[in-house]
Amino acid sequence: MRAQVRRRGLLLAVAAVVAGSLAVAWQWGKRAAGPVHTPLSPPEARLQGVEALKPLSPPAAVAPVELVDGAGAVHGLAEFAGKGLVVNLWATWCAPCVAELPALAALAGRVAADGILVFAVSSDRGGAAAVEAFYRAHGIAGLGVWLDPKGAAQEAWGLQGIPTTLLLDRAGRERARAEGPVEWGSEAVVAEVRRLVGG
C-alpha cells in the first residue's frame, strides 16, 4: 500500500513538473512571437463619444510604418498623402475592438467622399484569411483588409493597447488619438473627424 502511495506521489510530481515546463514554454513562445496586445477596456464597455478623440496641439509627425493589405502587398503611409486617414488598430479576439467595427465601417462610408480613408489594421496572426472570415461571419462591409502582423505599428506609435485609433491629416500629421472603442457613426464624431483630418 505504501509503495502504491509513493508511486502515485512520484507520478503526480513528475506530471506537475512536465505541466509547468509546458506552460513556461507556451508563454515563452507567445512572447517570442511578438508583443502581447491588451484590450483597453472590458468587453462590456460602451462605445465612447466624441470626448474620446484627444486632439494633439500642435499636430505631430508619426513614425513611418508599413501596413500589409489583404493581397500581401506592403504599403507605407506616404502612399496616401493628400488624404485624411483614420487608422484603427484592432484584433478579432479583442471584444472592445469588435464592438466598434460596425461603427467604423459606417464612418468609412460617410467620409469617403471627403477624401478620408478608414483603415482597420488587424494584428491577428491568422492574417488576411482570419480577417476576411471574421468580416463575413459578422456582416462587416466597407472596410478593407489591412494587417500589422508583427505589431510594428503598435510599437512605433507607442500604443498602450487596442483598440487605438490615430487620426492623420492630409499632411500625414497626427491630429488626434482615441484609446478604446468609439461610436464612429455618431453625428458628433463624424463631424469631428472631418474637422480634424479633412481640412
SEBA-770964 format. One record per residue: residue number from 1; residue in three letters; x, y, z of N, C-alpha, C in turn. Coordinates in pm, whole numbers, plus 50000, padded with zeros to 5 digits. Layout:
! residues N
(NUM, "ala", (X, Y, Z), (X, Y, Z), (X, Y, Z)),
...
//
This chain:
! residues 199
(1, "met", (50083, 49880, 50000), (50000, 50000, 50000), (50086, 50125, 50000)),
(2, "arg", (50190, 50125, 50091), (50279, 50240, 50095), (50351, 50259, 49962)),
(3, "ala", (50390, 50150, 49900), (50460, 50159, 49771), (50370, 50221, 49666)),
(4, "gln", (50241, 50186, 49668), (50146, 50245, 49573), (50131, 50394, 49596)),
(5, "val", (50122, 50435, 49723), (50108, 50578, 49757), (50231, 50654, 49711)),
(6, "arg", (50351, 50594, 49738), (50475, 50659, 49696), (50482, 50672, 49544)),
(7, "arg", (50444, 50564, 49474), (50447, 50565, 49327), (50350, 50671, 49272)),
(8, "arg", (50229, 50677, 49333), (50130, 50776, 49289), (50182, 50918, 49312)),
(9, "gly", (50245, 50939, 49429), (50302, 51071, 49461), (50411, 51109, 49363)),
(10, "leu", (50496, 51012, 49328), (50603, 51038, 49232), (50547, 51072, 49094)),
(11, "leu", (50443, 50998, 49051), (50381, 51026, 48921), (50318, 51165, 48918)),
(12, "leu", (50252, 51203, 49028), (50191, 51336, 49035), (50298, 51445, 49030)),
(13, "ala", (50410, 51423, 49098), (50519, 51521, 49098), (50577, 51536, 48958)),
(14, "val", (50599, 51425, 48888), (50651, 51428, 48752), (50553, 51501, 48659)),
(15, "ala", (50424, 51470, 48673), (50322, 51535, 48590), (50320, 51685, 48614)),
(16, "ala", (50336, 51727, 48740), (50337, 51871, 48772), (50456, 51940, 48708)),
(17, "val", (50575, 51874, 48714), (50696, 51932, 48654), (50678, 51945, 48503)),
(18, "val", (50625, 51841, 48438), (50603, 51843, 48293), (50504, 51953, 48256)),
(19, "ala", (50393, 51960, 48330), (50292, 52062, 48302), (50349, 52201, 48319)),
(20, "gly", (50428, 52221, 48424), (50491, 52352, 48446), (50586, 52388, 48334)),
(21, "ser", (50664, 52291, 48289), (50758, 52316, 48179), (50685, 52352, 48051)),
(22, "leu", (50575, 52280, 48024), (50498, 52311, 47904), (50437, 52451, 47912)),
(23, "ala", (50389, 52489, 48030), (50329, 52622, 48046), (50433, 52730, 48023)),
(24, "val", (50554, 52711, 48079), (50662, 52809, 48059), (50698, 52818, 47912)),
(25, "ala", (50709, 52703, 47844), (50743, 52703, 47701), (50636, 52773, 47620)),
(26, "trp", (50508, 52750, 47655), (50399, 52814, 47581), (50405, 52965, 47598)),
(27, "gln", (50425, 53012, 47723), (50434, 53156, 47749), (50554, 53215, 47677)),
(28, "trp", (50667, 53145, 47679), (50787, 53193, 47611), (50763, 53202, 47461)),
(29, "gly", (50694, 53101, 47404), (50662, 53103, 47262), (50573, 53219, 47226)),
(30, "lys", (50476, 53250, 47313), (50389, 53365, 47290), (50470, 53493, 47289)),
(31, "arg", (50564, 53507, 47384), (50644, 53627, 47394), (50734, 53642, 47272)),
(32, "ala", (50792, 53530, 47228), (50885, 53536, 47116), (50814, 53568, 46985)),
(33, "ala", (50685, 53536, 46977), (50612, 53556, 46853), (50575, 53702, 46828)),
(34, "gly", (50589, 53787, 46928), (50555, 53928, 46910), (50494, 53983, 47036)),
(35, "pro", (50462, 54112, 47035), (50410, 54175, 47155), (50274, 54119, 47194)),
(36, "val", (50247, 54120, 47324), (50115, 54079, 47373), (50028, 54204, 47373)),
(37, "his", (49914, 54199, 47304), (49827, 54315, 47292), (49713, 54304, 47392)),
(38, "thr", (49691, 54409, 47466), (49590, 54409, 47570), (49471, 54494, 47532)),
(39, "pro", (49349, 54440, 47542), (49232, 54525, 47518), (49230, 54639, 47619)),
(40, "leu", (49194, 54759, 47573), (49197, 54877, 47658), (49074, 54892, 47746)),
(41, "ser", (48972, 54815, 47722), (48854, 54824, 47807), (48788, 54688, 47814)),
(42, "pro", (48710, 54664, 47919), (48647, 54532, 47933), (48543, 54509, 47824)),
(43, "pro", (48509, 54383, 47797), (48415, 54351, 47690), (48281, 54423, 47702)),
(44, "glu", (48238, 54451, 47825), (48106, 54514, 47840), (48111, 54666, 47824)),
(45, "ala", (48229, 54724, 47800), (48242, 54869, 47790), (48158, 54923, 47674)),
(46, "arg", (48096, 55038, 47699), (48017, 55101, 47595), (48108, 55181, 47502)),
(47, "leu", (48058, 55203, 47381), (48131, 55286, 47287), (48134, 55429, 47338)),
(48, "gln", (48250, 55493, 47326), (48267, 55631, 47372), (48220, 55729, 47265)),
(49, "gly", (48192, 55850, 47308), (48151, 55955, 47217), (48269, 56040, 47173)),
(50, "val", (48238, 56160, 47127), (48339, 56250, 47070), (48448, 56286, 47171)),
(51, "glu", (48417, 56278, 47300), (48516, 56311, 47402), (48637, 56217, 47400)),
(52, "ala", (48622, 56101, 47336), (48733, 56005, 47327), (48842, 56053, 47233)),
(53, "leu", (48810, 56144, 47140), (48910, 56194, 47046), (48994, 56301, 47115)),
(54, "lys", (49118, 56269, 47142), (49208, 56359, 47214), (49299, 56432, 47113)),
(55, "pro", (49268, 56558, 47083), (49347, 56633, 46985), (49490, 56656, 47032)),
(56, "leu", (49582, 56662, 46937), (49721, 56697, 46965), (49743, 56840, 46917)),
(57, "ser", (49802, 56920, 47001), (49831, 57058, 46962), (49973, 57091, 47006)),
(58, "pro", (50062, 57115, 46910), (50039, 57113, 46765), (50033, 56970, 46713)),
(59, "pro", (49983, 56952, 46589), (49983, 56819, 46528), (50126, 56762, 46526)),
(60, "ala", (50137, 56629, 46538), (50269, 56565, 46549), (50298, 56474, 46430)),
(61, "ala", (50425, 56469, 46394), (50469, 56374, 46292), (50453, 56233, 46349)),
(62, "val", (50421, 56137, 46264), (50410, 55998, 46310), (50526, 55917, 46255)),
(63, "ala", (50569, 55819, 46332), (50676, 55730, 46286), (50627, 55656, 46162)),
(64, "pro", (50713, 55645, 46060), (50671, 55572, 45940), (50652, 55424, 45970)),
(65, "val", (50545, 55368, 45917), (50520, 55225, 45934), (50478, 55167, 45799)),
(66, "glu", (50485, 55036, 45790), (50438, 54967, 45670), (50323, 54876, 45709)),
(67, "leu", (50216, 54886, 45630), (50098, 54802, 45651), (50085, 54706, 45535)),
(68, "val", (50030, 54590, 45561), (50013, 54487, 45459), (49865, 54480, 45422)),
(69, "asp", (49835, 54483, 45292), (49695, 54474, 45250), (49652, 54328, 45239)),
(70, "gly", (49526, 54307, 45205), (49472, 54172, 45200), (49537, 54082, 45098)),
(71, "ala", (49602, 54142, 44996), (49669, 54063, 44893), (49816, 54037, 44928)),
(72, "gly", (49862, 54091, 45040), (50000, 54069, 45082), (50096, 54179, 45040)),
(73, "ala", (50047, 54283, 44972), (50134, 54394, 44930), (50160, 54487, 45048)),
(74, "val", (50281, 54541, 45053), (50322, 54629, 45162), (50305, 54775, 45119)),
(75, "his", (50250, 54857, 45210), (50224, 54998, 45180), (50276, 55085, 45293)),
(76, "gly", (50341, 55196, 45256), (50378, 55297, 45354), (50270, 55403, 45358)),
(77, "leu", (50256, 55473, 45469), (50153, 55575, 45481), (50174, 55689, 45382)),
(78, "ala", (50299, 55710, 45338), (50327, 55818, 45243), (50250, 55799, 45112)),
(79, "glu", (50212, 55676, 45081), (50135, 55650, 44959), (49999, 55719, 44960)),
(80, "phe", (49952, 55755, 45078), (49819, 55813, 45092), (49823, 55963, 45119)),
(81, "ala", (49935, 56026, 45082), (49950, 56171, 45102), (49835, 56243, 45033)),
(82, "gly", (49786, 56347, 45098), (49674, 56423, 45043), (49538, 56372, 45088)),
(83, "lys", (49537, 56257, 45154), (49412, 56201, 45208), (49413, 56216, 45360)),
(84, "gly", (49296, 56232, 45417), (49285, 56220, 45562), (49278, 56072, 45595)),
(85, "leu", (49337, 56032, 45706), (49340, 55890, 45742), (49287, 55868, 45884)),
(86, "val", (49205, 55767, 45899), (49161, 55719, 46030), (49217, 55577, 46038)),
(87, "val", (49318, 55558, 46123), (49388, 55430, 46131), (49356, 55365, 46266)),
(88, "asn", (49276, 55259, 46259), (49229, 55189, 46378), (49304, 55057, 46391)),
(89, "leu", (49366, 55034, 46506), (49437, 54908, 46529), (49353, 54819, 46618)),
(90, "trp", (49331, 54695, 46571), (49236, 54605, 46636), (49277, 54461, 46617)),
(91, "ala", (49197, 54369, 46672), (49217, 54224, 46650), (49083, 54155, 46670)),
(92, "thr", (49064, 54042, 46604), (48936, 53971, 46611), (48905, 53918, 46749)),
(93, "trp", (49008, 53893, 46831), (48987, 53837, 46965), (48962, 53945, 47070)),
(94, "cys", (48969, 54071, 47031), (48954, 54184, 47124), (48809, 54230, 47123)),
(95, "ala", (48734, 54200, 47229), (48591, 54231, 47232), (48559, 54379, 47215)),
(96, "pro", (48632, 54472, 47280), (48603, 54613, 47256), (48629, 54655, 47110)),
(97, "cys", (48731, 54594, 47048), (48760, 54623, 46907), (48642, 54581, 46820)),
(98, "val", (48595, 54459, 46844), (48486, 54403, 46766), (48359, 54487, 46783)),
(99, "ala", (48337, 54538, 46904), (48217, 54616, 46932), (48209, 54742, 46847)),
(100, "glu", (48326, 54801, 46815), (48322, 54927, 46741), (48331, 54908, 46589)),
(101, "leu", (48356, 54787, 46541), (48376, 54767, 46397), (48257, 54812, 46311)),
(102, "pro", (48133, 54780, 46346), (48022, 54828, 46262), (48019, 54980, 46250)),
(103, "ala", (48049, 55050, 46362), (48051, 55196, 46359), (48167, 55246, 46275)),
(104, "leu", (48280, 55176, 46279), (48396, 55215, 46198), (48364, 55198, 46049)),
(105, "ala", (48294, 55090, 46015), (48252, 55069, 45876), (48154, 55179, 45833)),
(106, "ala", (48065, 55220, 45923), (47972, 55328, 45891), (48047, 55458, 45866)),
(107, "leu", (48149, 55485, 45947), (48230, 55605, 45928), (48297, 55603, 45791)),
(108, "ala", (48352, 55488, 45752), (48421, 55476, 45623), (48328, 55517, 45509)),
(109, "gly", (48202, 55474, 45516), (48107, 55509, 45411), (48071, 55656, 45410)),
(110, "arg", (48066, 55716, 45527), (48023, 55855, 45537), (48131, 55956, 45499)),
(111, "val", (48258, 55920, 45515), (48365, 56018, 45489), (48443, 55991, 45360)),
(112, "ala", (48410, 55885, 45289), (48484, 55851, 45166), (48479, 55966, 45065)),
(113, "ala", (48364, 56028, 45051), (48350, 56137, 44954), (48430, 56260, 44995)),
(114, "asp", (48473, 56267, 45121), (48554, 56380, 45170), (48704, 56355, 45151)),
(115, "gly", (48738, 56243, 45087), (48881, 56211, 45071), (48945, 56163, 45200)),
(116, "ile", (48865, 56100, 45286), (48915, 56045, 45412), (48904, 55893, 45406)),
(117, "leu", (49016, 55825, 45431), (49020, 55679, 45426), (49021, 55623, 45567)),
(118, "val", (48950, 55513, 45586), (48947, 55445, 45715), (49016, 55310, 45700)),
(119, "phe", (49120, 55289, 45779), (49194, 55163, 45778), (49171, 55091, 45911)),
(120, "ala", (49114, 54972, 45905), (49106, 54885, 46022), (49223, 54788, 46010)),
(121, "val", (49323, 54806, 46094), (49450, 54733, 46081), (49458, 54625, 46187)),
(122, "ser", (49450, 54501, 46144), (49445, 54386, 46234), (49585, 54334, 46268)),
(123, "ser", (49599, 54293, 46394), (49725, 54229, 46435), (49707, 54078, 46450)),
(124, "asp", (49599, 54023, 46393), (49575, 53880, 46403), (49684, 53798, 46337)),
(125, "arg", (49726, 53692, 46405), (49830, 53605, 46348), (49778, 53523, 46231)),
(126, "gly", (49645, 53509, 46221), (49588, 53434, 46110), (49589, 53509, 45979)),
(127, "gly", (49631, 53636, 45981), (49646, 53715, 45860), (49514, 53748, 45791)),
(128, "ala", (49525, 53772, 45661), (49409, 53816, 45582), (49294, 53716, 45589)),
(129, "ala", (49325, 53588, 45587), (49219, 53486, 45588), (49134, 53498, 45714)),
(130, "ala", (49199, 53521, 45828), (49126, 53534, 45955), (49036, 53656, 45954)),
(131, "val", (49087, 53768, 45901), (49009, 53892, 45898), (48892, 53880, 45800)),
(132, "glu", (48918, 53824, 45681), (48811, 53808, 45582), (48700, 53719, 45636)),
(133, "ala", (48738, 53609, 45701), (48638, 53519, 45758), (48558, 53589, 45867)),
(134, "phe", (48625, 53670, 45947), (48558, 53744, 46053), (48459, 53845, 45994)),
(135, "tyr", (48501, 53919, 45892), (48412, 54016, 45827), (48287, 53945, 45773)),
(136, "arg", (48307, 53830, 45708), (48193, 53757, 45653), (48098, 53712, 45763)),
(137, "ala", (48155, 53654, 45868), (48073, 53600, 45977), (47994, 53707, 46050)),
(138, "his", (48045, 53830, 46053), (47981, 53937, 46129), (47917, 54044, 46041)),
(139, "gly", (47914, 54019, 45910), (47848, 54112, 45819), (47913, 54249, 45813)),
(140, "ile", (48046, 54254, 45828), (48119, 54381, 45821), (48153, 54410, 45675)),
(141, "ala", (48105, 54522, 45624), (48132, 54561, 45484), (48185, 54703, 45483)),
(142, "gly", (48264, 54733, 45381), (48314, 54869, 45365), (48450, 54894, 45427)),
(143, "leu", (48507, 54794, 45494), (48642, 54806, 45549), (48733, 54710, 45474)),
(144, "gly", (48843, 54759, 45423), (48939, 54671, 45357), (49015, 54589, 45459)),
(145, "val", (49089, 54492, 45411), (49172, 54409, 45498), (49312, 54472, 45503)),
(146, "trp", (49350, 54513, 45623), (49483, 54570, 45647), (49543, 54500, 45768)),
(147, "leu", (49673, 54475, 45762), (49739, 54395, 45864), (49864, 54461, 45919)),
(148, "asp", (49886, 54440, 46047), (50009, 54479, 46116), (50058, 54351, 46184)),
(149, "pro", (50106, 54255, 46103), (50125, 54118, 46153), (50223, 54103, 46269)),
(150, "lys", (50322, 54190, 46279), (50420, 54176, 46387), (50404, 54284, 46493)),
(151, "gly", (50296, 54361, 46485), (50275, 54466, 46584), (50369, 54584, 46569)),
(152, "ala", (50429, 54601, 46449), (50527, 54708, 46429), (50464, 54846, 46444)),
(153, "ala", (50343, 54864, 46390), (50277, 54994, 46401), (50245, 55024, 46547)),
(154, "gln", (50197, 54924, 46618), (50164, 54945, 46759), (50286, 54988, 46838)),
(155, "glu", (50399, 54925, 46809), (50523, 54959, 46880), (50574, 55097, 46839)),
(156, "ala", (50575, 55124, 46707), (50627, 55251, 46657), (50547, 55370, 46709)),
(157, "trp", (50416, 55350, 46726), (50330, 55459, 46769), (50306, 55462, 46919)),
(158, "gly", (50372, 55373, 46992), (50365, 55375, 47137), (50228, 55347, 47194)),
(159, "leu", (50156, 55252, 47134), (50022, 55220, 47181), (50027, 55146, 47313)),
(160, "gln", (49929, 55177, 47399), (49917, 55110, 47527), (49834, 54982, 47516)),
(161, "gly", (49755, 54971, 47411), (49669, 54856, 47391), (49578, 54881, 47272)),
(162, "ile", (49483, 54790, 47252), (49388, 54806, 47142), (49247, 54795, 47195)),
(163, "pro", (49150, 54857, 47128), (49164, 54936, 47006), (49222, 55076, 47036)),
(164, "thr", (49305, 55122, 46945), (49353, 55260, 46946), (49341, 55311, 46803)),
(165, "thr", (49300, 55437, 46789), (49281, 55495, 46656), (49358, 55625, 46646)),
(166, "leu", (49434, 55639, 46537), (49504, 55764, 46507), (49432, 55835, 46395)),
(167, "leu", (49414, 55967, 46408), (49357, 56049, 46303), (49469, 56132, 46243)),
(168, "leu", (49496, 56109, 46116), (49606, 56176, 46046), (49551, 56271, 45942)),
(169, "asp", (49605, 56393, 45938), (49556, 56491, 45841), (49619, 56467, 45704)),
(170, "arg", (49585, 56554, 45611), (49629, 56535, 45472), (49781, 56551, 45454)),
(171, "ala", (49845, 56609, 45553), (49991, 56622, 45550), (50058, 56506, 45623)),
(172, "gly", (49979, 56409, 45670), (50035, 56292, 45737), (50067, 56313, 45883)),
(173, "arg", (50016, 56423, 45943), (50043, 56451, 46083), (49931, 56397, 46171)),
(174, "glu", (49967, 56350, 46290), (49865, 56303, 46383), (49794, 56423, 46443)),
(175, "arg", (49662, 56427, 46425), (49581, 56536, 46478), (49508, 56497, 46606)),
(176, "ala", (49481, 56368, 46622), (49412, 56320, 46742), (49431, 56171, 46756)),
(177, "arg", (49404, 56122, 46877), (49415, 55979, 46906), (49299, 55941, 46997)),
(178, "ala", (49245, 55823, 46976), (49138, 55771, 47063), (49181, 55635, 47114)),
(179, "glu", (49173, 55616, 47244), (49203, 55487, 47305), (49072, 55426, 47353)),
(180, "gly", (49048, 55302, 47315), (48924, 55236, 47350), (48822, 55248, 47237)),
(181, "pro", (48709, 55178, 47249), (48610, 55174, 47141), (48530, 55305, 47133)),
(182, "val", (48501, 55348, 47010), (48434, 55476, 46985), (48311, 55453, 46898)),
(183, "glu", (48209, 55534, 46918), (48089, 55532, 46835), (48116, 55617, 46710)),
(184, "trp", (48189, 55559, 46616), (48236, 55632, 46498), (48122, 55679, 46407)),
(185, "gly", (48007, 55619, 46418), (47897, 55657, 46330), (47813, 55772, 46380)),
(186, "ser", (47840, 55823, 46502), (47758, 55931, 46555), (47785, 56062, 46480)),
(187, "glu", (47685, 56147, 46474), (47698, 56275, 46403), (47813, 56357, 46458)),
(188, "ala", (47825, 56363, 46590), (47930, 56445, 46653), (48069, 56393, 46619)),
(189, "val", (48085, 56260, 46621), (48217, 56202, 46591), (48252, 56221, 46444)),
(190, "val", (48156, 56198, 46356), (48181, 56216, 46212), (48222, 56361, 46184)),
(191, "ala", (48152, 56455, 46244), (48185, 56597, 46224), (48324, 56630, 46275)),
(192, "glu", (48361, 56572, 46389), (48494, 56599, 46445), (48604, 56535, 46361)),
(193, "val", (48579, 56417, 46309), (48677, 56353, 46218), (48698, 56442, 46096)),
(194, "arg", (48590, 56487, 46037), (48602, 56577, 45921), (48681, 56702, 45955)),
(195, "arg", (48654, 56759, 46070), (48723, 56883, 46109), (48870, 56861, 46131)),
(196, "leu", (48904, 56750, 46199), (49043, 56725, 46235), (49129, 56683, 46116)),
(197, "val", (49079, 56597, 46031), (49166, 56541, 45926), (49130, 56586, 45785)),
(198, "gly", (49014, 56644, 45768), (48971, 56674, 45632), (49007, 56812, 45583)),
(199, "gly", (49050, 56900, 45672), (49074, 57039, 45633), (49199, 57063, 45555)),
//
